[in-house]
């Protein structure tokens, strides 16, 4: 995805297909700068060996806040993903960010990134529903 081809590079909710793949530092820097310039909540996926990482934060959106309900939903979702081994060690959710390591497959990473982005944009429902799906938790390659 070329981050600059959209008026708002990270519209909410962001469809999974539009989550930028920022594998490589140049792609990451470009996508992050675009989100920062537009004041949008940042989200991305990147390849890390055989696995994928999901990264999202609100530091690019200074006027944006994350309420406690949403922060709790993010923490719970990340803990569950790590517990069922759909995300690896080091995955975390903080007050302004989410990072998931060791995600198997681009499709799953995109689905998680879109759901995390929605949660950071004040709609935790998609993330809660996604991590609660038996097919998703069982390791099915298609979380949809």
C-alpha positions as CSV (number, residue, x, y, z in Angstrom):
1,X,0.0,0.0,0.0
2,X,1.2,3.5,-0.8
3,X,0.2,5.4,2.4
4,X,-0.1,8.7,0.5
5,X,-2.7,7.5,-2.0
6,X,-5.5,7.9,0.5
7,X,-6.8,11.2,1.8
8,X,-6.8,9.7,5.3
9,X,-4.1,7.0,5.3
10,X,-5.7,5.1,8.2
11,X,-9.4,5.5,8.0
12,X,-11.4,3.9,10.8
13,X,-12.4,1.2,10.6
14,X,-9.5,0.2,8.3
15,X,-10.2,-2.8,6.1
16,X,-7.7,-5.5,6.6
17,X,-6.7,-5.3,2.9
18,X,-5.6,-1.7,3.4
19,X,-3.3,-2.3,6.4
20,X,0.1,-1.3,5.1
21,X,2.9,-3.9,5.0
22,X,5.8,-2.0,6.3
23,X,8.5,-4.7,6.0
24,X,11.7,-2.7,5.9
25,X,12.7,0.4,7.7
26,X,12.0,2.7,4.7
27,X,8.4,1.5,4.4
28,X,7.8,1.8,8.1
29,X,9.2,5.3,8.3
30,X,7.1,6.4,5.3
31,X,3.9,5.0,6.7
32,X,4.6,6.3,10.2
33,X,5.4,9.8,8.8
34,X,2.1,9.8,6.8
35,X,0.1,8.9,9.9
36,X,1.9,11.5,11.9
37,X,1.3,14.2,9.2
38,X,-2.4,13.5,9.1
39,X,-2.9,13.0,12.9
40,X,-4.2,9.4,12.3
41,X,-3.9,6.4,14.5
42,X,-1.0,4.3,13.1
43,X,-1.3,0.6,12.2
44,X,0.9,-1.8,10.2
45,X,2.1,-5.3,9.6
46,X,5.6,-6.4,8.8
47,X,7.2,-9.7,7.9
48,X,9.7,-11.0,10.5
49,X,11.2,-14.2,9.2
50,X,8.5,-16.8,8.8
51,X,6.1,-14.8,11.0
52,X,4.4,-11.4,11.0
53,X,4.3,-8.5,13.4
54,X,1.4,-6.1,14.0
55,X,2.2,-2.6,15.3
56,X,-0.2,0.1,16.1
57,X,-0.1,3.3,18.2
58,X,-1.8,6.6,18.9
59,X,1.3,8.6,19.2
60,X,0.8,9.8,15.7
61,X,-2.6,11.2,16.7
62,X,-1.9,13.7,19.5
63,X,-5.6,14.6,19.9
64,X,-6.6,11.0,20.3
65,X,-7.2,9.3,23.6
66,X,-7.8,5.6,24.5
67,X,-10.4,5.2,27.3
68,X,-9.9,2.6,30.1
69,X,-12.6,0.2,28.6
70,X,-10.7,0.1,25.3
71,X,-7.3,-0.2,27.0
72,X,-8.6,-3.1,29.1
73,X,-10.0,-4.8,26.0
74,X,-6.7,-4.5,24.2
75,X,-4.7,-5.9,27.2
76,X,-7.1,-8.8,27.5
77,X,-7.0,-9.6,23.8
78,X,-3.2,-9.5,23.7
79,X,-3.0,-11.7,26.8
80,X,-5.4,-14.2,25.2
81,X,-3.5,-14.2,21.9
82,X,-0.2,-15.0,23.7
83,X,-1.9,-17.6,25.9
84,X,-3.2,-19.5,22.9
85,X,0.0,-19.0,21.0
86,X,-1.4,-16.8,18.2
87,X,1.0,-14.1,19.2
88,X,4.5,-14.6,20.6
89,X,6.6,-13.5,23.6
90,X,7.1,-9.8,23.8
91,X,3.6,-9.0,22.5
92,X,2.1,-6.2,24.5
93,X,-0.6,-3.6,24.8
94,X,0.2,-0.3,26.6
95,X,-1.7,2.9,27.1
96,X,-0.9,4.2,23.6
97,X,0.3,1.1,21.6
98,X,-0.2,-2.5,20.7
99,X,2.5,-4.8,19.3
100,X,2.0,-8.4,18.4
101,X,5.0,-10.6,17.4
102,X,5.1,-14.1,16.0
103,X,1.8,-14.0,14.1
104,X,1.5,-16.9,11.7
105,X,0.5,-15.7,8.2
106,X,-0.2,-12.4,6.5
107,X,-3.9,-12.9,6.5
108,X,-4.1,-13.4,10.2
109,X,-1.8,-10.4,10.8
110,X,-4.0,-8.2,8.6
111,X,-7.2,-9.3,10.4
112,X,-5.6,-8.6,13.8
113,X,-4.2,-5.3,12.7
114,X,-7.6,-4.1,11.4
115,X,-9.3,-5.2,14.7
116,X,-6.6,-3.5,16.8
117,X,-6.9,-0.3,14.8
118,X,-10.7,-0.3,15.3
119,X,-10.1,-0.8,19.0
120,X,-7.6,2.1,19.2
121,X,-10.2,4.2,17.3
122,X,-12.7,3.6,20.1
123,X,-14.4,0.4,18.7
124,X,-13.1,-2.7,20.6
125,X,-16.0,-4.8,19.4
126,X,-14.2,-6.2,16.3
127,X,-11.1,-7.2,18.3
128,X,-13.2,-8.9,21.0
129,X,-15.2,-10.8,18.5
130,X,-12.2,-11.8,16.5
131,X,-10.1,-13.3,19.3
132,X,-13.2,-15.0,20.6
133,X,-13.9,-17.0,17.4
134,X,-13.2,-20.7,17.8
135,X,-11.9,-21.0,14.2
136,X,-9.5,-18.1,14.7
137,X,-8.3,-19.4,18.0
138,X,-7.8,-22.9,16.7
139,X,-5.2,-21.7,14.2
140,X,-7.4,-21.7,11.1
141,X,-5.6,-19.7,8.4
142,X,-8.8,-17.7,7.6
143,X,-10.0,-15.7,10.6
144,X,-13.0,-14.3,8.6
